[in-house]
Amino acid sequence: MPRDLDPVLLRTFVCTARLGNVTAAAASLNLTQSTVSQQLKRLEEQLGRRLLERDYRGARLTAEGARALAVFDKLLAAHELAWQSLQGDSPPPLRLGLPPDLMRRWLPDVLRRWEPVAQGTELRLHCTLSIRLVAALERGELDAAVVQGAVPPQAECLGEDALVWVGAVDGQAHRRQPLPVSLVAPDCAFRVPVQAALLAQGREARFLYETGDIEATTALVRGDHAVTVWMADTVPPDLRALRDAGLPPLPTAPLHLLRGPRGDGAAERLADLLRHLLQR
């Protein structure tokens, strides 16, 4: 068996494993689907192992594939470091996407913790709703994203937090009929569980002022014009979680880490940082 591993094949495998889909990997790598499939086949034939199970639902790692992914991540990171050292290049920026509520809650911690481990890599932050972050990552516009709600199967679960109703301190909006609710935007990740909870309680609601701007929703809630739903850890200190207000119970919400094909040391350090933030 040849003992030389082609970095092109490794990058294609890592990209497909991260995105969980050959079509998404092809778009990210600017290749055709057939080229990606052929490269994956060549790598599996060279190794004599099945790395991915592929069907209409996507591409899932086998046990051998999961072990290979960990090794190939390190190989590609070393390859990138060697190239940059020889070329005298500065590392490319690392692009991280966060939903608005996590951006507001985490931004100071992310920046403070990133600076000591950056090693010259600039961190660029992109803020939008989870569903849009998933699409941006699949288009190759992000290197990593933390998302809420439905995610591709290869996402890494970082943890979960309780969803809570949020209102103004001493507010009365939660008593109104129908219940005035603002969820930032129509494609908010929390809309489905919120609607299910309202339906289960038989509580009528009207959704209003969903412009995509979390500050607009925050202002509405602060002014007692509406209630909203956020993860418990992201509730601003000048608002309150409405835990005993007679509103329908809400489920917990998982947070997932999605990663693109970039597997260098900077990407690994960022993933470790995000895991540490959730473990707190």
C-alpha positions in Angstrom: 0.0 0.0 0.0 1.4 3.5 -0.9 2.4 5.3 2.3 2.0 8.8 0.9 -1.3 10.6 1.7 -2.4 13.2 -0.7 -3.4 16.4 1.2 -6.0 17.1 -1.5 -7.8 13.8 -0.7 -7.5 14.5 3.1 -9.0 18.0 2.8 -11.9 16.6 0.7 -12.6 13.9 3.3 -12.4 16.3 6.3 -14.7 18.8 4.5 -17.3 16.1 3.7 -17.1 14.7 7.3 -17.5 18.2 8.8 -20.5 19.2 6.5 -22.0 15.7 6.5 -23.0 16.1 2.8 -21.1 15.5 -0.5 -23.1 18.3 -2.2 -22.2 20.8 0.5 -18.5 19.7 0.5 -18.4 20.1 -3.3 -19.8 23.7 -3.1 -17.3 24.5 -0.3 -14.3 23.2 -2.2 -15.5 24.6 -5.5 -15.5 21.1 -7.0 -18.2 19.0 -8.7 -20.0 16.3 -6.8 -18.5 13.6 -8.9 -15.0 14.9 -8.2 -15.6 14.8 -4.5 -17.0 11.3 -4.7 -14.1 10.1 -6.8 -11.6 11.6 -4.3 -13.3 10.0 -1.3 -13.3 6.7 -3.1 -9.6 7.0 -3.9 -8.8 7.7 -0.3 -10.8 4.8 1.0 -9.2 2.4 -1.6 -5.7 3.6 -0.6 -6.4 3.0 3.1 -8.4 -0.1 2.5 -11.1 1.2 4.9 -14.6 2.5 4.7 -14.5 6.0 6.1 -18.0 7.3 5.3 -21.5 5.8 4.9 -23.2 7.7 2.1 -26.9 7.7 1.3 -29.7 10.1 0.4 -29.6 11.6 4.0 -25.9 12.6 3.7 -22.5 11.3 4.6 -21.9 9.8 8.1 -18.6 8.8 9.6 -17.9 5.1 10.2 -15.9 4.1 13.3 -12.8 4.0 11.1 -13.7 7.4 9.6 -14.0 9.0 13.1 -10.5 7.8 14.0 -9.2 8.9 10.6 -10.7 12.4 11.0 -8.8 13.0 14.2 -5.5 12.0 12.6 -6.1 13.9 9.3 -7.0 17.1 11.3 -3.5 17.0 12.8 -1.8 16.2 9.5 -3.5 19.0 7.7 -2.8 21.4 10.6 0.9 20.5 10.5 0.9 20.8 6.7 -0.6 24.3 6.9 1.8 25.4 9.6 4.8 24.2 7.5 3.6 26.0 4.4 3.0 29.2 6.3 6.5 29.0 8.0 8.2 28.5 4.6 6.2 31.2 2.9 6.4 33.7 5.7 2.6 34.1 5.4 0.4 35.3 8.2 -2.4 32.8 8.9 -5.8 33.5 7.3 -8.5 35.0 9.5 -10.7 32.5 11.4 -14.4 33.2 10.7 -16.8 32.4 13.5 -20.6 32.7 13.4 -22.8 33.2 16.5 -26.5 33.8 16.9 -27.4 37.3 18.2 -28.2 36.3 21.8 -24.9 34.3 22.1 -22.9 37.1 20.5 -24.3 39.5 23.1 -23.6 37.1 26.0 -20.3 35.6 24.9 -18.5 38.3 22.9 -16.4 39.6 25.8 -15.4 36.1 26.9 -14.6 34.9 23.4 -12.4 37.8 22.6 -10.6 37.8 26.0 -9.9 34.1 25.8 -8.9 34.1 22.1 -6.2 36.7 22.4 -3.7 34.6 24.4 -4.0 31.6 22.0 -4.5 33.5 18.7 -0.8 33.0 17.6 -1.4 35.8 15.0 -4.7 34.5 13.7 -7.4 37.2 13.5 -10.8 36.2 14.7 -13.7 37.5 12.5 -17.2 37.3 14.0 -20.4 37.0 12.0 -23.7 37.5 13.7 -27.0 36.2 12.4 -29.7 33.6 13.1 -28.8 29.9 13.4 -30.5 28.8 10.3 -28.5 31.4 8.3 -25.3 30.5 10.0 -25.7 26.8 8.8 -26.3 28.0 5.3 -23.2 30.4 5.4 -21.0 27.6 6.7 -22.2 25.3 3.9 -21.4 28.0 1.3 -17.8 28.1 2.7 -18.3 31.6 4.2 -17.5 30.5 7.8 -15.0 28.2 9.4 -17.1 27.5 12.5 -20.4 28.4 14.0 -22.3 27.7 17.2 -26.0 27.2 16.4 -29.3 26.5 18.1 -32.2 24.3 16.9 -32.1 21.8 14.0 -28.6 21.1 12.8 -26.8 18.7 10.3 -26.1 15.3 11.8 -22.3 15.8 12.0 -22.6 18.7 14.5 -21.0 18.4 17.9 -23.3 19.0 20.8 -21.6 21.5 23.2 -24.3 21.4 25.9 -27.8 22.7 26.5 -29.6 25.3 28.4 -33.2 25.8 29.5 -35.4 28.0 27.4 -37.2 30.6 29.5 -39.9 33.3 28.9 -38.4 36.7 29.4 -40.3 39.9 30.3 -39.8 43.3 31.8 -39.1 43.6 35.5 -42.5 44.2 37.2 -44.1 43.9 33.7 -47.6 42.9 32.8 -47.2 41.8 29.1 -47.3 38.1 30.1 -50.9 38.6 31.4 -52.3 40.0 28.1 -54.6 38.1 25.8 -53.5 37.2 23.2 -49.9 37.0 24.5 -47.6 39.5 22.7 -44.4 37.6 21.7 -41.4 38.9 19.8 -38.8 36.2 18.6 -36.4 38.5 16.8 -37.2 37.1 13.3 -39.7 34.6 11.7 -36.9 32.0 11.3 -35.8 32.1 14.9 -34.6 28.7 16.1 -37.0 28.9 19.1 -40.2 29.4 17.1 -41.2 25.8 16.8 -40.9 24.8 20.5 -42.6 28.1 21.5 -45.5 27.5 19.2 -45.8 23.9 20.4 -45.8 25.0 24.0 -48.5 27.6 23.4 -50.6 25.1 21.5 -50.3 22.6 24.3 -51.6 25.1 26.8 -54.2 26.5 24.5 -52.7 30.0 24.8 -53.4 32.4 22.0 -50.4 34.5 20.9 -49.6 37.2 18.4 -46.1 37.5 17.1 -45.0 41.1 16.5 -42.1 43.3 15.5 -39.8 40.5 14.3 -37.3 42.6 12.3 -34.2 40.4 12.7 -32.7 42.9 15.2 -32.3 41.5 18.7 -31.9 45.0 20.1 -35.4 45.9 18.8 -36.9 42.8 20.5 -35.0 43.6 23.7 -36.3 47.2 23.7 -39.9 45.9 23.2 -39.5 43.5 26.2 -37.9 46.2 28.3 -40.8 48.5 27.6 -43.3 45.8 28.5 -44.8 45.6 25.0 -44.0 41.9 24.6 -42.4 38.9 26.0 -39.7 36.8 24.3 -37.9 33.5 24.7 -34.2 33.1 25.2 -31.8 30.6 26.8 -31.6 31.1 30.5 -27.9 32.0 30.4 -28.5 34.8 27.9 -31.2 36.8 29.8 -29.9 40.4 30.2 -29.6 41.5 33.9 -32.2 44.3 33.5 -34.9 41.8 32.4 -36.3 38.8 34.2 -37.1 35.2 33.5 -40.8 34.6 33.9 -40.6 31.2 35.6 -43.8 31.4 37.7 -45.9 33.6 35.5 -48.4 30.9 34.3 -46.8 30.7 30.8 -46.4 27.2 29.2 -43.3 25.3 30.1 -40.5 25.2 27.5 -37.9 22.5 26.7 -34.2 22.8 26.9 -32.3 23.9 23.8 -29.0 22.3 22.7 -26.1 24.2 21.4 -24.1 22.7 18.6 -20.7 23.4 17.1 -20.5 23.2 13.3 -17.1 23.3 11.6 -16.0 23.7 8.0 -13.1 22.0 6.4 -10.5 24.1 8.0 -8.6 21.9 10.4 -5.5 23.9 11.4 -4.3 24.6 14.9 -6.2 27.9 15.0 -9.5 26.1 14.3 -8.7 23.5 16.9 -7.9 26.1 19.5 -11.2 28.0 18.8 -13.2 24.7 19.1 -11.5 24.1 22.5 -12.3 27.6 23.6 -16.0 27.2 22.7 -16.2 23.9 24.5 -14.7 25.5 27.6 -17.2 28.3 27.5 -20.1 25.8 27.6 -18.5 23.6 30.3 -18.6 26.6 32.6 
